[in-house]
Amino acid sequence: MPHGKYDAGVRPVKTGYSHAVRTAVQETTQRVREMHGAIAGKSFDVLRRIPLVSGPARLVQTTHDAIVAGVYAAIHHGTGGLLAAAALVEKQHTGSAASTPPGRLASGLRSALNGAFGDHLAASNNVLAIDMAIHAHGAAVPLVADALHSAFPRAGQRLCLFVHGLGCDEHSWEAGDEASESGAHFGRQLQAEFALTPIYLRYNTGLPIAENSAQLAVLLEELLMAWPQADSELVIIGHSMGGLIALGACERAIAAGMRWPAATRLLICLGSPHLGSPLERLGHLANTALNLSAVTRPLGRIAATRSQGIKDLRRGPGALRASVRRHAIAFRFLGASLAADVDHPISEFLGDGLVPLGSAIAHEIEGDVQSARLGQLGHLRLLNDRRVYRQIREWVAGACAC
C-alpha cells in the first residue's frame, strides 16, 4: 500500500473500518488468486509437455481458469458489496457520536492499524488515520490556551511530553500495575516528585519517521506558545520509535530556528533503535526471498504493504547532524537486555527482544550525554518498570537542578 498525498481539490470522502477491511480482504484475495494461478500454471506447463496429454491438459486448463476467475470474482465483488453496506451503517453510527472519544480498546486497535498501514490510511483519507495531537482523557486537545487550561487544570511551568512507540498510543504508558512491586506510572510520579505536568502525544506510527519528526517540531512550537504558563521548560521521554521521532524533531527545530529547543532541558530515549532493528531487517530479507519465486511473489506483495514507518526501522536514522550535537539539550539513552548480566556478550545479542543494546545506546552527540543499561527487561516493560523510573528520576533530578 503506497504512501502518497491527494490533491486538496479532489480529496476523497473519508472512509473507516469497513473500507479498511474491504481493502484488506480484496487485496488478500487478489494475492491468493495470483499464487493459485502461479501454482496451477507450473502444473499445467508440465502436463503440456507430455505426449498424448498435452491436448486434454489445455482443455482442462481452459476450464480451470474460467471456473477460478468466476470464483475469485464472486469473492471480490461479494465482500465488496457486503462491506460497502457495512460502511453505510458505520458512517451513520459514527456520525451520531462524533464528539465521543473512542474507548481504549478501539483506540488501541486504531493505533495498531496505523502502525501496520498508517501511510496508506492517511493517503486514502481514511478516518482511521491518526492526526498527530496532544491527547487527554482519550481526546485530542487543541493547542490554544483555553483548551489547554481546561485539559490540564494543574498545568505547571514544567512539562513532560511522553511519545509512544510503533503501533501504540498514549495508553501504553498506563499499562503498568502500580500496586505491583515492579510497576510504575511515570507521568504521575514525575508530577508528584518534580511538578512536571505530564502530556501525551498520539500520532500515526505508520508514516515515515522523518514526516512525524517534522510534524512534532511544529506541534511543540505551537504547544509552548499556547501553554498557560509562560517561560515553560520541557522534558521529552520517547519509547522506541518515539525516541527517534523526538530526536528528529530536535534536529529539524534547531535547523529551522524554532524556540522550543532552548526550553528543552532533557530528552530521554527508552529502547530506541538508533542503528535499526534486526526484526525489520529480517522482515526485509524475508520479503526479498518471497519475491524470488513466481509462486511466493504474491506473499511478497502482501509483506511489502507494511507501512513506511516500519520499514524506516530497518536501519534507523543514524547519527544526528552537528547542529544537534552542539546544542544545550541533555540527551539520555537507556537500553535493556533480556539477560540478567548486561555485560555478558549474549546481552547484546538478545537486547530487549526487539532492539539490541548497542542500537539503543548508540549516539554521536557531543555535550551532556549519558546512557544506562538494565538487565532482565523486555522492550514493552521499558514503559512502566520501576527500575526504569528510578533511572529517569535520577536523570530528571540532575537536569532540573541545573
Backbone torsions as a table, in degrees:
resi	resn	phi	psi	omega
1	MET	NA	103.2	-172.4
2	PRO	-72.2	149.5	176.8
3	HIS	-88.2	141.2	177.7
4	GLY	-171.3	179.2	-178.8
5	LYS	-127.4	144.0	176.6
6	TYR	-95.4	149.7	174.6
7	ASP	-66.3	139.9	-174.8
8	ALA	-60.8	-28.3	-177.1
9	GLY	-76.5	-19.7	-178.2
10	VAL	-124.4	28.1	-177.3
11	ARG	-65.3	129.7	-175.0
12	PRO	-72.2	165.0	176.7
13	VAL	-65.1	141.7	-179.0
14	LYS	-63.7	139.1	178.2
15	THR	-118.1	174.1	-174.7
16	GLY	-138.6	-144.8	-176.0
17	TYR	-57.9	-45.9	-176.0
18	SER	-61.5	-40.4	178.6
19	HIS	-65.2	-42.1	179.9
20	ALA	-63.3	-42.6	178.6
21	VAL	-65.9	-43.2	180.0
22	ARG	-60.1	-44.9	179.0
23	THR	-60.9	-44.1	-179.0
24	ALA	-63.6	-45.3	-178.9
25	VAL	-63.6	-46.4	-176.6
26	GLN	-69.1	-38.2	176.7
27	GLU	-65.2	-42.6	179.1
28	THR	-64.5	-42.0	177.9
29	THR	-59.1	-42.2	179.6
30	GLN	-64.2	-40.6	179.5
31	ARG	-66.6	-40.2	177.8
32	VAL	-63.8	-40.3	178.4
33	ARG	-62.0	-41.8	179.0
34	GLU	-63.7	-41.1	178.8
35	MET	-66.2	-43.4	176.9
36	HIS	-56.5	-46.0	-179.5
37	GLY	-63.4	-39.4	179.9
38	ALA	-65.7	-43.3	179.9
39	ILE	-65.8	-48.2	-179.9
40	ALA	-62.5	-39.8	-179.6
41	GLY	-60.5	-41.9	178.4
42	LYS	-64.2	-40.1	180.0
43	SER	-65.3	-46.1	-179.2
44	PHE	-68.4	-31.1	176.3
45	ASP	-60.2	-40.6	178.5
46	VAL	-66.0	-45.8	-177.7
47	LEU	-64.1	-35.5	-178.2
48	ARG	-69.6	-15.4	179.2
49	ARG	-88.5	-7.0	-178.0
50	ILE	-91.1	125.2	178.9
51	PRO	-58.8	145.4	179.0
52	LEU	71.1	-9.2	-179.8
53	VAL	-109.3	-20.3	-173.4
54	SER	-61.4	-40.8	179.9
55	GLY	-62.7	-55.6	177.0
56	PRO	-59.4	-33.7	-179.6
57	ALA	-63.4	-39.8	178.5
58	ARG	-64.6	-40.5	179.2
59	LEU	-64.7	-44.5	178.6
60	VAL	-63.3	-40.3	-179.4
61	GLN	-64.1	-40.9	179.0
62	THR	-61.9	-43.5	178.2
63	THR	-65.1	-44.4	179.0
64	HIS	-57.8	-47.8	-177.0
65	ASP	-63.4	-37.7	179.9
66	ALA	-66.6	-43.8	179.7
67	ILE	-64.9	-45.9	-178.9
68	VAL	-60.4	-42.9	-179.9
69	ALA	-60.4	-41.6	179.6
70	GLY	-66.6	-42.1	-179.4
71	VAL	-63.1	-49.1	-177.7
72	TYR	-69.2	-32.6	176.0
73	ALA	-65.1	-39.3	178.4
74	ALA	-63.8	-42.2	178.4
75	ILE	-63.4	-45.4	-177.4
76	HIS	-61.2	-52.6	-176.2
77	HIS	-75.4	-31.7	178.7
78	GLY	-65.7	-48.5	178.1
79	THR	-67.4	-34.5	178.7
80	GLY	-62.2	-45.6	179.3
81	GLY	-65.8	-43.0	-179.6
82	LEU	-63.1	-46.2	-177.7
83	LEU	-75.9	-24.3	173.3
84	ALA	-65.6	-40.5	175.8
85	ALA	-64.1	-39.9	177.4
86	ALA	-63.2	-33.9	179.5
87	ALA	-64.2	-37.4	178.0
88	LEU	-63.8	-42.9	178.1
89	VAL	-64.0	-43.1	180.0
90	GLU	-61.4	-41.9	-179.5
91	LYS	-62.4	-42.6	179.0
92	GLN	-65.6	-40.8	-177.4
93	HIS	-68.6	-47.9	-177.1
94	THR	-71.6	-29.0	-179.9
95	GLY	-66.9	-29.1	-177.6
96	SER	-81.8	-11.4	-178.6
97	ALA	-133.2	37.7	-175.2
98	ALA	-64.4	-26.8	-176.4
99	SER	-84.4	-7.2	-178.3
100	THR	-93.1	120.4	179.5
101	PRO	-62.7	144.0	178.8
102	PRO	-66.4	155.7	178.0
103	GLY	-67.6	173.1	-176.4
104	ARG	-64.5	-37.4	179.2
105	LEU	-65.3	-46.3	178.9
106	ALA	-63.8	-39.4	178.5
107	SER	-63.4	-41.4	179.1
108	GLY	-65.4	-40.6	178.0
109	LEU	-64.0	-42.8	179.5
110	ARG	-62.9	-41.3	179.5
111	SER	-65.8	-38.3	177.9
112	ALA	-64.4	-42.5	177.9
113	LEU	-63.4	-38.3	177.6
114	ASN	-65.6	-37.1	177.2
115	GLY	-62.5	-40.2	-176.7
116	ALA	-80.6	-41.5	-172.8
117	PHE	-136.3	27.0	-173.1
118	GLY	-60.9	-34.0	179.5
119	ASP	-67.3	-38.7	177.1
120	HIS	-67.8	-41.2	179.7
121	LEU	-61.3	-41.5	179.4
122	ALA	-67.1	-42.2	-177.4
123	ALA	-67.6	-31.3	-179.5
124	SER	-92.8	9.9	177.8
125	ASN	57.3	37.2	179.6
126	ASN	-76.7	139.0	-178.8
127	VAL	-64.4	-15.6	178.6
128	LEU	-76.8	-17.1	179.2
129	ALA	-65.6	127.4	-175.9
130	ILE	-86.1	130.7	172.4
131	ASP	-90.5	133.7	-179.6
132	MET	-61.1	129.8	-179.0
133	ALA	-164.5	159.4	168.7
134	ILE	-77.3	133.6	-179.1
135	HIS	-118.5	139.9	173.9
136	ALA	-139.3	129.0	-179.1
137	HIS	56.6	36.3	175.5
138	GLY	83.3	-1.9	-176.8
139	ALA	-120.9	148.9	176.8
140	ALA	-70.1	141.9	-178.6
141	VAL	-108.8	119.0	176.3
142	PRO	-60.8	144.9	-176.9
143	LEU	-88.1	63.1	173.2
144	VAL	-129.4	153.9	-170.9
145	ALA	-57.5	-45.2	-177.1
146	ASP	-63.1	-45.5	-179.2
147	ALA	-65.5	-40.2	179.5
148	LEU	-67.0	-39.3	178.7
149	HIS	-66.5	-36.5	179.0
150	SER	-69.3	-40.6	-178.6
151	ALA	-75.2	-29.7	-178.4
152	PHE	-127.9	73.1	-175.6
153	PRO	-63.0	-22.6	178.7
154	ARG	-100.4	27.4	-175.9
155	ALA	-56.6	127.6	177.5
156	GLY	-107.2	-173.8	-179.2
157	GLN	-82.2	-17.6	179.0
158	ARG	-106.6	129.1	-179.3
159	LEU	-114.7	148.8	171.6
160	CYS	-128.7	112.1	-179.6
161	LEU	-92.4	126.4	176.7
162	PHE	-103.7	127.1	-177.7
163	VAL	-118.9	112.9	-175.3
164	HIS	-74.8	175.1	-178.7
165	GLY	-102.7	-167.1	-174.0
166	LEU	-57.8	130.4	173.7
167	GLY	70.9	9.9	-177.8
168	CYS	-112.2	179.8	170.6
169	ASP	-139.6	-170.5	-175.0
170	GLU	-64.2	-20.8	-179.8
171	HIS	-69.2	-16.2	-179.5
172	SER	-63.5	-26.1	178.9
173	TRP	-75.6	-9.9	-178.4
174	GLU	-106.0	9.5	-172.5
175	ALA	-74.1	-17.5	-176.0
176	GLY	-75.9	156.0	177.2
177	ASP	-99.4	102.8	-177.5
178	GLU	-64.5	-23.5	-179.8
179	ALA	-73.8	-19.2	-180.0
180	SER	-78.5	164.5	-177.5
181	GLU	-67.5	-28.2	-174.2
182	SER	-104.7	-8.5	-173.8
183	GLY	-83.8	152.5	178.2
184	ALA	-154.9	142.7	173.5
185	HIS	-105.7	101.2	-171.6
186	PHE	-57.2	-45.2	-175.6
187	GLY	-61.3	-49.8	-178.5
188	ARG	-63.7	-40.2	-177.2
189	GLN	-71.5	-36.6	176.6
190	LEU	-67.4	-34.7	177.2
191	GLN	-67.6	-41.3	-178.9
192	ALA	-68.8	-38.4	-174.0
193	GLU	-90.6	-31.1	-173.0
194	PHE	-127.4	8.0	-178.8
195	ALA	56.6	33.5	175.5
196	LEU	-88.1	122.8	177.7
197	THR	-78.8	114.8	-178.8
198	PRO	-77.2	130.9	175.5
199	ILE	-129.6	146.1	-170.2
200	TYR	-124.0	132.1	179.0
201	LEU	-94.5	142.3	167.7
202	ARG	-124.7	136.6	-177.1
203	TYR	-153.0	166.9	-180.0
204	ASN	-82.6	102.7	-175.0
205	THR	-77.0	-4.8	177.0
206	GLY	-85.5	-13.1	177.1
207	LEU	-72.6	158.5	176.6
208	PRO	-55.9	144.3	-179.1
209	ILE	-58.5	-39.7	-179.9
210	ALA	-62.4	-38.7	179.5
211	GLU	-67.2	-43.4	177.1
212	ASN	-64.9	-35.7	177.8
213	SER	-62.9	-42.5	179.6
214	ALA	-65.0	-40.5	178.5
215	GLN	-65.1	-41.3	-178.6
216	LEU	-66.4	-37.2	178.5
217	ALA	-58.7	-44.4	179.8
218	VAL	-69.8	-41.8	-178.8
219	LEU	-60.3	-43.1	-178.4
220	LEU	-68.2	-33.1	176.1
221	GLU	-63.9	-43.6	179.0
222	GLU	-69.0	-37.2	-178.8
223	LEU	-63.1	-48.8	-177.3
224	LEU	-70.1	-29.1	176.8
225	MET	-69.0	-33.3	-176.9
226	ALA	-96.3	-8.2	-174.7
227	TRP	-61.2	137.7	-175.5
228	PRO	-58.1	-29.7	179.6
229	GLN	-97.4	129.9	179.6
230	ALA	-76.9	159.9	176.8
231	ASP	52.6	47.5	-177.4
232	SER	-77.2	156.4	175.2
233	GLU	-112.9	150.7	-173.2
234	LEU	-127.1	135.3	168.1
235	VAL	-119.1	136.8	-179.6
236	ILE	-120.7	131.2	175.4
237	ILE	-123.9	118.6	-178.6
238	GLY	-119.6	134.0	177.7
239	HIS	-102.7	129.1	174.1
240	SER	56.6	-121.2	178.9
241	MET	-56.4	-32.0	-179.9
242	GLY	-58.6	-36.9	177.1
243	GLY	-66.6	-39.3	178.7
244	LEU	-64.0	-41.3	-179.6
245	ILE	-67.3	-39.5	178.7
246	ALA	-64.2	-42.8	177.7
247	LEU	-62.9	-43.3	178.4
248	GLY	-63.6	-35.8	178.0
249	ALA	-65.3	-41.4	176.8
250	CYS	-58.7	-46.2	-178.3
251	GLU	-60.4	-46.4	-178.8
252	ARG	-67.4	-41.1	-178.0
253	ALA	-65.4	-40.7	178.9
254	ILE	-65.5	-43.2	179.3
255	ALA	-63.5	-31.9	-178.5
256	ALA	-88.8	-2.4	180.0
257	GLY	73.5	26.8	177.5
258	MET	-71.1	162.3	-173.3
259	ARG	-90.8	-23.7	-171.8
260	TRP	-66.6	-30.0	177.9
261	PRO	-59.7	-31.1	178.5
262	ALA	-67.9	-22.9	178.8
263	ALA	-93.0	-2.0	-177.2
264	THR	-90.6	116.8	-178.2
265	ARG	-86.6	-34.1	-168.3
266	LEU	-152.7	139.4	173.1
267	LEU	-130.0	121.2	-177.1
268	ILE	-113.9	128.2	176.9
269	CYS	-109.8	122.9	-179.7
270	LEU	-106.8	107.8	177.3
271	GLY	60.8	37.4	-179.6
272	SER	-87.3	130.4	-176.1
273	PRO	-81.6	76.6	-176.5
274	HIS	-63.1	-30.1	178.3
275	LEU	-105.4	14.1	177.7
276	GLY	97.4	168.5	-178.6
277	SER	-114.8	126.7	178.6
278	PRO	-58.5	-29.7	-178.3
279	LEU	-63.2	-42.9	178.6
280	GLU	-71.9	-33.1	175.7
281	ARG	-63.8	-39.1	176.3
282	LEU	-64.4	-40.7	177.1
283	GLY	-61.6	-38.1	178.9
284	HIS	-66.4	-42.8	178.9
285	LEU	-64.2	-41.8	179.0
286	ALA	-62.7	-40.7	179.0
287	ASN	-63.5	-41.7	178.4
288	THR	-62.7	-42.1	179.9
289	ALA	-64.6	-39.8	-179.8
290	LEU	-63.1	-30.5	-177.7
291	ASN	-81.4	-1.7	-179.7
292	LEU	-77.4	-21.1	-177.4
293	SER	-120.1	143.5	178.4
294	ALA	-64.8	-29.3	-178.8
295	VAL	-70.0	-42.8	-175.9
296	THR	-95.3	-4.6	-177.8
297	ARG	-59.0	-37.4	176.4
298	PRO	-59.5	-36.2	176.0
299	LEU	-65.8	-35.1	176.3
300	GLY	-62.5	-36.9	178.2
301	ARG	-66.2	-37.8	176.9
302	ILE	-63.6	-46.0	-179.4
303	ALA	-62.7	-34.0	-177.3
304	ALA	-71.3	-13.4	-179.5
305	THR	-77.4	-4.0	177.5
306	ARG	-59.5	152.1	-169.9
307	SER	-66.2	160.1	176.9
308	GLN	-65.8	-30.6	177.1
309	GLY	-59.1	-42.4	177.0
310	ILE	-66.3	-45.5	-178.8
311	LYS	-61.0	-32.9	179.6
312	ASP	-65.0	-18.8	-179.5
313	LEU	-80.5	-4.9	-177.1
314	ARG	-64.3	-44.9	-179.0
315	ARG	-112.2	-17.7	-175.7
316	GLY	78.6	169.0	-176.1
317	PRO	-77.3	-15.3	-177.5
318	GLY	78.7	-165.6	-175.1
319	ALA	-72.7	148.6	176.7
320	LEU	-78.2	157.6	179.6
321	ARG	-73.9	165.9	-173.3
322	ALA	-60.1	-29.4	-177.9
323	SER	-59.6	-37.4	179.0
324	VAL	-79.7	-36.4	-178.2
325	ARG	-59.3	-32.7	-176.3
326	ARG	-93.4	-0.7	-175.3
327	HIS	-77.7	161.8	-173.4
328	ALA	-81.2	-0.7	179.0
329	ILE	-65.4	137.8	174.3
330	ALA	-86.2	126.3	-178.0
331	PHE	-109.1	135.2	179.4
332	ARG	-131.6	135.8	-177.6
333	PHE	-125.8	128.3	179.2
334	LEU	-123.4	126.5	177.1
335	GLY	-118.7	158.8	-177.7
336	ALA	-134.9	160.0	176.5
337	SER	-135.4	146.1	174.7
338	LEU	-70.1	-22.6	178.2
339	ALA	-78.1	152.7	-178.7
340	ALA	-72.2	-38.7	-177.0
341	ASP	-96.1	106.8	-176.9
342	VAL	-72.5	-13.6	178.8
343	ASP	-89.8	-9.3	179.7
344	HIS	-74.3	141.7	-178.5
345	PRO	-55.5	-30.5	-178.6
346	ILE	-68.5	-21.5	179.6
347	SER	-61.5	-40.4	179.0
348	GLU	-66.1	-39.0	-179.7
349	PHE	-66.1	-45.0	-178.0
350	LEU	-74.2	-42.1	-173.1
351	GLY	55.8	-149.7	178.6
352	ASP	-92.6	15.8	-178.3
353	GLY	100.2	-24.9	178.6
354	LEU	-126.8	-35.4	-175.3
355	VAL	-124.3	124.9	177.1
356	PRO	-64.2	152.9	179.1
357	LEU	-56.7	-45.3	-177.7
358	GLY	-61.2	-37.0	179.4
359	SER	-69.4	-34.0	-177.0
360	ALA	-73.3	-30.6	-175.4
361	ILE	-110.6	5.1	-179.2
362	ALA	-72.1	140.0	176.4
363	HIS	-166.3	161.3	171.9
364	GLU	-129.7	36.3	-176.6
365	ILE	-93.1	134.4	177.0
366	GLU	-93.2	160.6	176.9
367	GLY	102.7	-141.7	-175.4
368	ASP	-83.5	90.8	-177.0
369	VAL	-132.2	132.6	176.2
370	GLN	-138.5	156.3	175.8
371	SER	-138.4	158.7	179.6
372	ALA	-145.5	156.6	179.7
373	ARG	-132.2	141.2	178.8
374	LEU	-128.6	140.6	179.7
375	GLY	-99.6	166.2	179.5
376	GLN	53.8	50.0	-175.9
377	LEU	-145.4	127.9	177.9
378	GLY	-91.1	170.6	-172.8
379	HIS	-58.8	-47.2	-176.9
380	LEU	-75.9	-23.3	177.7
381	ARG	-69.0	-15.9	176.3
382	LEU	-62.9	-17.9	-177.4
383	LEU	-77.6	-21.3	-171.1
384	ASN	-155.7	24.5	180.0
385	ASP	-87.0	140.0	-177.2
386	ARG	-64.2	-34.4	177.9
387	ARG	-67.1	-37.8	175.9
388	VAL	-63.0	-42.2	179.7
389	TYR	-63.1	-39.1	178.8
390	ARG	-60.2	-38.4	177.9
391	GLN	-69.0	-41.5	176.9
392	ILE	-60.8	-44.7	-179.5
393	ARG	-59.3	-41.8	178.2
394	GLU	-61.5	-44.4	-179.5
395	TRP	-68.0	-42.1	179.2
396	VAL	-64.8	-41.6	179.3
397	ALA	-59.1	-42.1	179.5
398	GLY	-67.8	-39.0	-178.7
399	ALA	-72.5	-39.5	-177.4
400	CYS	-76.2	-16.2	179.6
401	ALA	-82.6	-13.3	-177.0
402	CYS	-70.7	NA	NA
